[in-house]
Amino acid sequence: MEKDIKPEAIKNTEAPEPNAESEALIAQFLQSTGGEDLPETDWHEEQLPTGHRSGFVALIGRPNVGKSTLLNAIIGEKVAIVSRKPQTTRTRINGILTEPEYQLIFTDTPGIHKKPTYQLNKKMIDLAVTSIPDADVILFVVDVSLRPRDEDEHIGRLLRQKVSKRPVIFVLNKLDKLPLEIAKERIESYWKLLPDYAYSIPVSALKGTNIDTLLAHILDYIPEGVRYYPDNQITDQTQRQIAAELIREAMLRKTYQEIPHAAAVLIEDFKERDNGSIYIAARIWVERESQKPIIIGKGGSMLKQIGTAARKELERFIGGQVYLDLWVKVQPQWRDREARLRELGFK
């Protein structure tokens, strides 16, 4: 069901223009109480420790090997949505990890597969492939609970073609699911895909196993450098982008296999109300009329479940009350229409 959104009053959050008289009073007060009128410091000018390192790390792998789960485990916060469905990640997402001695920018890329069927898939794969030469370190994430697939072999070939003196670390995810007698053979079958890898390490992205060891080996290849982001920033995504992803995650979890990739989320409105709450209006696109009632559900029950789950995550992310307004629209063949893809942020 579609409905029009009435214009809402937007809270004026702009700071007032500085007033010379009031600034003089503040300075006088600080002086009389022993305080100092210190200028705000620019994070670009912060003194960094000697030998501070900074660099970019690309996570590459076929769909559904745990790249987003690994990114969230490394950063310690949810910056990428996670789902059991393949191809959950659609855009290139940067997660930022800052410690006193280093800053690492991790790029979670869409899963690479050989035969994309839609323009959307082609653009997703282009995003992943273009991340390869830009990174200081590449993490080739594989699911060792399964034998290498055609997509893994395809990625191995891409890395051999495009990596020039870039270290590649094999991240052997889900090794904890294998009996010891099978593990050695399975690992060696992945090593054959890229014989010149720099390092190999087993992890469990879901449990957070070996994450510190992985970070230590990444840092071996990271050059000295300045920080690219403030130390309290964990992603370069906008609030609108994160809101759309959290709504899409809730939809993927609630609809299971019924609406795998035929749905998208477009944020129509995102603003603060007078009472301090955040109002978010989002439109869910589906490709066929038959998909619309699946997302809406009987009497709107499914859409309500999606909204409730998404709102909880949004309030955790924003740190305040969220009013979420969802509705569904049929947008035929949106995955193959350039104009629709541009609306979703694909160039």
C-alpha positions as CSV (number, residue, x, y, z in Angstrom):
1,M,0.0,0.0,0.0
2,E,1.4,3.4,-0.9
3,K,0.7,6.6,0.8
4,D,1.8,10.2,0.6
5,I,4.1,11.5,3.3
6,K,3.0,14.8,4.7
7,P,5.7,17.4,5.1
8,E,7.1,17.4,8.6
9,A,8.5,20.4,10.6
10,I,12.3,20.1,10.5
11,K,14.2,21.0,13.7
12,N,16.7,23.8,13.1
13,T,19.9,22.3,14.3
14,E,22.3,24.9,12.8
15,A,24.5,26.6,15.4
16,P,24.0,30.4,15.8
17,E,26.5,32.8,14.3
18,P,29.3,33.7,16.8
19,N,28.8,36.9,18.6
20,A,31.8,39.0,19.5
21,E,30.3,40.3,22.7
22,S,29.4,36.9,24.0
23,E,32.8,35.5,23.0
24,A,34.5,38.2,25.0
25,L,32.3,37.4,28.1
26,I,33.2,33.7,27.8
27,A,36.9,34.6,27.6
28,Q,36.6,36.8,30.6
29,F,34.8,34.1,32.6
30,L,37.4,31.5,31.7
31,Q,40.2,33.9,32.8
32,S,38.5,34.7,36.1
33,T,38.1,31.0,36.9
34,G,41.6,30.0,35.9
35,G,40.5,28.4,32.7
36,E,41.8,28.9,29.2
37,D,39.9,29.7,26.0
38,L,41.4,27.0,23.9
39,P,40.7,26.7,20.2
40,E,39.1,23.5,18.9
41,T,41.8,21.1,17.7
42,D,41.7,19.7,14.1
43,W,42.1,15.9,14.1
44,H,44.4,16.3,11.1
45,E,46.8,18.1,13.3
46,E,46.9,15.5,16.1
47,Q,50.4,14.4,17.1
48,L,50.8,10.7,16.0
49,P,53.3,8.3,17.6
50,T,56.5,7.7,15.7
51,G,56.1,4.9,13.2
52,H,52.3,5.3,12.9
53,R,50.9,3.0,10.2
54,S,47.9,3.5,7.9
55,G,46.6,1.7,4.9
56,F,43.8,0.0,3.0
57,V,42.8,-3.7,3.1
58,A,40.4,-5.2,0.6
59,L,38.2,-8.3,1.5
60,I,37.8,-10.4,-1.7
61,G,35.9,-13.6,-2.0
62,R,32.9,-15.3,-3.6
63,P,29.4,-14.7,-2.3
64,N,28.5,-16.0,1.2
65,V,32.0,-16.9,2.5
66,G,31.7,-14.5,5.6
67,K,33.4,-11.3,4.4
68,S,30.8,-9.0,6.1
69,T,30.9,-11.1,9.3
70,L,34.7,-10.9,9.3
71,L,34.6,-7.1,8.8
72,N,32.2,-6.6,11.7
73,A,34.4,-8.9,13.9
74,I,37.5,-6.8,13.0
75,I,35.9,-3.4,13.6
76,G,33.9,-4.6,16.7
77,E,30.7,-2.9,15.4
78,K,28.2,-3.7,12.7
79,V,29.2,-1.8,9.7
80,A,28.0,-4.3,7.1
81,I,24.8,-6.2,7.0
82,V,24.9,-10.0,7.5
83,S,22.6,-12.6,6.1
84,R,22.7,-16.3,5.2
85,K,21.7,-15.4,1.7
86,P,24.6,-14.9,-0.8
87,Q,25.3,-11.5,-2.3
88,T,24.2,-9.6,0.8
89,T,26.7,-6.9,0.2
90,R,25.9,-4.7,-2.8
91,T,28.1,-1.7,-2.4
92,R,31.7,-1.2,-1.4
93,I,31.7,-0.6,2.4
94,N,34.6,0.8,4.3
95,G,35.1,-0.1,7.9
96,I,37.7,1.9,9.9
97,L,39.8,0.5,12.7
98,T,41.8,3.0,14.6
99,E,44.3,2.3,17.4
100,P,47.0,4.6,18.8
101,E,49.7,3.0,16.6
102,Y,47.7,2.5,13.3
103,Q,44.6,3.1,11.2
104,L,43.3,0.4,8.9
105,I,40.5,1.0,6.3
106,F,38.9,-2.3,5.4
107,T,36.8,-2.5,2.2
108,D,34.1,-5.1,2.2
109,T,33.4,-5.9,-1.4
110,P,30.4,-7.7,-3.1
111,G,31.0,-11.3,-3.7
112,I,32.6,-12.0,-7.1
113,H,30.9,-14.6,-9.4
114,K,31.6,-15.5,-13.0
115,K,28.3,-15.0,-14.8
116,P,26.4,-11.9,-13.7
117,T,22.8,-11.9,-14.9
118,Y,21.8,-8.3,-14.2
119,Q,23.3,-4.9,-14.6
120,L,23.2,-4.7,-10.8
121,N,25.4,-7.8,-10.5
122,K,27.9,-6.4,-13.1
123,K,28.2,-3.2,-11.2
124,M,28.7,-5.0,-7.9
125,I,31.5,-7.2,-9.4
126,D,33.1,-4.1,-11.0
127,L,33.2,-2.5,-7.5
128,A,34.9,-5.6,-6.1
129,V,37.5,-5.9,-8.9
130,T,38.5,-2.2,-8.8
131,S,39.3,-2.6,-5.1
132,I,42.1,-5.1,-5.8
133,P,44.9,-2.8,-7.1
134,D,44.0,0.0,-4.7
135,A,44.6,-2.0,-1.5
136,D,47.9,-2.3,0.4
137,V,46.8,-5.8,1.5
138,I,44.3,-8.1,0.1
139,L,42.4,-10.7,2.2
140,F,41.2,-13.6,0.0
141,V,38.4,-14.9,2.2
142,V,37.4,-18.5,1.5
143,D,35.0,-20.9,3.1
144,V,37.0,-24.0,3.8
145,S,34.0,-26.0,5.0
146,L,33.3,-26.4,1.3
147,R,35.6,-27.4,-1.6
148,P,36.8,-24.6,-3.9
149,R,34.2,-23.6,-6.4
150,D,34.4,-22.1,-9.9
151,E,34.1,-18.6,-8.3
152,D,37.1,-19.2,-6.1
153,E,39.2,-20.3,-9.1
154,H,38.0,-17.2,-11.0
155,I,39.1,-15.0,-8.1
156,G,42.4,-16.7,-8.0
157,R,42.9,-15.9,-11.7
158,L,41.8,-12.3,-11.2
159,L,44.3,-11.9,-8.4
160,R,47.2,-13.3,-10.4
161,Q,46.3,-10.9,-13.2
162,K,45.7,-7.7,-11.2
163,V,47.9,-8.0,-8.2
164,S,51.4,-6.4,-8.7
165,K,53.5,-6.8,-5.6
166,R,50.4,-6.6,-3.4
167,P,50.5,-9.1,-0.6
168,V,47.5,-11.5,-0.5
169,I,46.6,-13.2,2.8
170,F,44.5,-16.3,2.6
171,V,41.7,-16.1,5.3
172,L,40.5,-19.6,5.8
173,N,37.1,-19.0,7.3
174,K,34.9,-21.7,9.0
175,L,37.9,-24.1,9.6
176,D,36.3,-25.0,12.9
177,K,33.6,-26.8,11.1
178,L,36.0,-29.4,9.6
179,P,37.4,-32.6,11.1
180,L,41.2,-32.5,11.3
181,E,41.7,-35.3,8.7
182,I,39.8,-33.3,6.1
183,A,41.2,-29.9,6.9
184,K,44.7,-30.3,5.6
185,E,43.5,-31.5,2.2
186,R,40.9,-28.8,1.9
187,I,43.4,-26.0,2.8
188,E,45.9,-27.2,0.3
189,S,43.2,-27.2,-2.4
190,Y,42.7,-23.5,-1.8
191,W,46.4,-22.7,-1.7
192,K,46.7,-24.1,-5.2
193,L,44.5,-21.3,-6.4
194,L,47.1,-18.7,-5.6
195,P,50.5,-20.3,-5.0
196,D,52.3,-16.9,-4.4
197,Y,50.1,-15.9,-1.4
198,A,51.9,-14.0,1.4
199,Y,50.4,-15.6,4.4
200,S,47.6,-18.0,5.4
201,I,45.6,-18.0,8.6
202,P,42.5,-19.9,9.8
203,V,39.7,-17.9,11.4
204,S,36.2,-18.1,12.6
205,A,34.6,-14.8,11.6
206,L,31.4,-15.7,13.5
207,K,33.3,-16.5,16.8
208,G,36.0,-13.9,16.4
209,T,38.7,-16.5,16.5
210,N,42.3,-15.5,15.4
211,I,41.2,-11.9,14.6
212,D,44.1,-10.4,16.6
213,T,46.6,-12.7,14.9
214,L,45.2,-11.7,11.5
215,L,45.6,-8.0,12.3
216,A,49.2,-8.5,13.4
217,H,50.0,-10.1,10.0
218,I,48.2,-7.4,8.1
219,L,50.2,-4.7,9.9
220,D,53.4,-6.4,8.6
221,Y,52.6,-5.1,5.2
222,I,51.1,-1.6,6.1
223,P,53.3,1.4,5.4
224,E,53.8,4.3,7.8
225,G,51.4,7.1,7.2
226,V,48.9,9.7,8.5
227,R,45.3,9.1,9.5
228,Y,42.6,9.4,6.8
229,Y,39.6,9.6,9.3
230,P,39.0,10.8,12.8
231,D,39.7,8.2,15.5
232,N,36.0,7.9,16.5
233,Q,34.8,7.1,13.0
234,I,34.1,3.4,12.1
235,T,32.7,3.7,8.6
236,D,32.5,6.1,5.7
237,Q,28.8,5.3,5.0
238,T,26.2,8.0,5.4
239,Q,23.3,7.7,7.8
240,R,21.0,7.2,4.9
241,Q,23.1,4.4,3.5
242,I,23.3,2.6,6.8
243,A,19.6,3.0,7.3
244,A,18.8,1.5,3.9
245,E,21.2,-1.4,4.6
246,L,19.7,-2.2,8.1
247,I,16.2,-2.2,6.6
248,R,17.3,-4.5,3.8
249,E,19.0,-6.8,6.4
250,A,15.7,-7.1,8.3
251,M,13.8,-7.8,5.1
252,L,16.3,-10.5,4.1
253,R,16.1,-12.2,7.5
254,K,12.3,-12.1,7.6
255,T,11.4,-13.2,4.1
256,Y,14.0,-16.0,3.9
257,Q,14.2,-17.4,0.3
258,E,11.1,-15.7,-0.9
259,I,12.6,-12.4,-1.8
260,P,16.3,-13.0,-2.2
261,H,17.6,-10.2,-4.5
262,A,14.6,-8.8,-6.2
263,A,14.1,-6.2,-3.5
264,A,15.9,-2.9,-2.8
265,V,15.5,-0.1,-0.2
266,L,15.4,3.6,-1.1
267,I,15.5,6.2,1.7
268,E,13.0,8.9,0.8
269,D,13.3,11.0,3.9
270,F,15.6,11.2,6.9
271,K,15.2,14.0,9.4
272,E,15.1,15.0,13.0
273,R,11.7,16.0,14.5
274,D,11.1,18.7,17.1
275,N,10.9,16.1,19.9
276,G,14.5,14.9,19.0
277,S,13.3,11.6,17.4
278,I,14.5,10.7,13.9
279,Y,11.9,10.2,11.1
280,I,12.9,7.8,8.3
281,A,10.7,7.1,5.3
282,A,11.8,4.2,3.1
283,R,10.4,2.7,0.0
284,I,11.0,-1.0,-0.7
285,W,11.2,-1.9,-4.4
286,V,10.2,-5.3,-5.7
287,E,10.2,-6.4,-9.3
288,R,6.8,-8.2,-9.6
289,E,3.3,-7.7,-8.3
290,S,3.4,-11.2,-6.9
291,Q,6.3,-10.2,-4.6
292,K,4.5,-7.2,-3.1
293,P,2.1,-9.2,-0.9
294,I,5.0,-11.4,0.4
295,I,6.7,-8.4,1.9
296,I,3.4,-6.7,3.1
297,G,2.0,-10.0,4.5
298,K,-1.6,-10.6,5.7
299,G,-3.0,-7.4,7.0
300,G,0.5,-5.8,6.8
301,S,1.9,-8.3,9.3
302,M,5.2,-9.0,7.5
303,L,5.9,-5.3,6.8
304,K,5.3,-4.7,10.5
305,Q,7.8,-7.4,11.5
306,I,10.4,-6.0,9.1
307,G,9.8,-2.5,10.4
308,T,10.1,-3.6,14.1
309,A,13.3,-5.5,13.5
310,A,14.8,-2.6,11.4
311,R,13.8,0.0,13.9
312,K,15.6,-1.7,16.8
313,E,18.8,-1.8,14.8
314,L,18.4,1.8,13.7
315,E,17.8,3.0,17.3
316,R,20.9,1.0,18.4
317,F,22.9,2.7,15.6
318,I,21.5,6.2,16.1
319,G,21.3,6.1,19.8
320,G,17.8,7.5,20.0
321,Q,14.2,7.1,19.1
322,V,13.3,6.3,15.5
323,Y,10.0,6.5,13.7
324,L,10.2,4.3,10.6
325,D,7.7,4.6,7.8
326,L,7.9,1.8,5.3
327,W,5.9,1.1,2.1
328,V,6.3,-1.1,-0.9
329,K,6.3,-0.3,-4.6
330,V,6.6,-2.5,-7.7
331,Q,9.5,-1.3,-9.8
332,P,9.8,-3.7,-12.8
333,Q,13.3,-4.7,-13.8
334,W,15.0,-2.2,-11.5
335,R,18.1,-4.4,-11.5
336,D,18.6,-3.7,-15.2
337,R,17.6,-0.1,-15.4
338,E,20.4,2.5,-15.2
339,A,18.2,5.2,-13.8
340,R,16.9,3.1,-10.9
341,L,20.5,1.9,-10.1
342,R,21.7,5.5,-10.0
343,E,18.9,6.2,-7.5
344,L,20.4,3.5,-5.3
345,G,23.8,5.0,-5.6
346,F,25.4,2.8,-8.3
347,K,27.4,4.9,-10.8
